[in-house]
Amino acid sequence: MIRRLLLTAAVLSVAACNAPESAQAPADAPAPTPPPAAEAPAQPVPDNVLTANGFGPLRVGMTTAEIEAALGPDANPNAVGGADPASCDMFRPSRAPENMLVMTNDGVLASVWLTRTSTIETDRGFKIGDEASAIKAAYGAAAVVVPHKYESAPAEYITVWATSERTGPAARGIKYEIGMDGKVKSIAGGGASIEYVEGCA
């Protein structure tokens, strides 16, 4: 009987020695590092704000027919939007918000403009009437500031590019026109045409 007990103890001792290392981790071993938390998905941009790519259903690069399908035809077809509308035109689609204009170059949407008393905001939450100082503080070094072409300081233009390209077809950005009161008087979002200062010029 004693011999049988000794044999059983020996077998158990050998089994313990041959157990996998993971089962014999020392008590003072550090706890395994938990996997990194998944990054929060980027928040979608609301449809009712102006971005460097357009506004709502309007996207830079759309044809005039696509603009009209999205927000209707020119609300004031008798108005002159440019000296040569086939080359450059500005108009308000009939279902677009008040004081919003679209600019087309060669029949393609080039930029979207907010004027006068528009209450539409940019994707950074700025709108007409906001202080230039707040815009500069929000964008920091990304803000490109140049003097206004026709008005005295503090009138100026604050442009923020979303792309490294600023003159070609891939250029995208937002420009804030600042008046002599130091506040935003117009905003343009889209391609290189946002740098136009006289409508289609």
Disulfide bonds with the S-S distance in Angstrom:
Cys88-Cys200 2.12
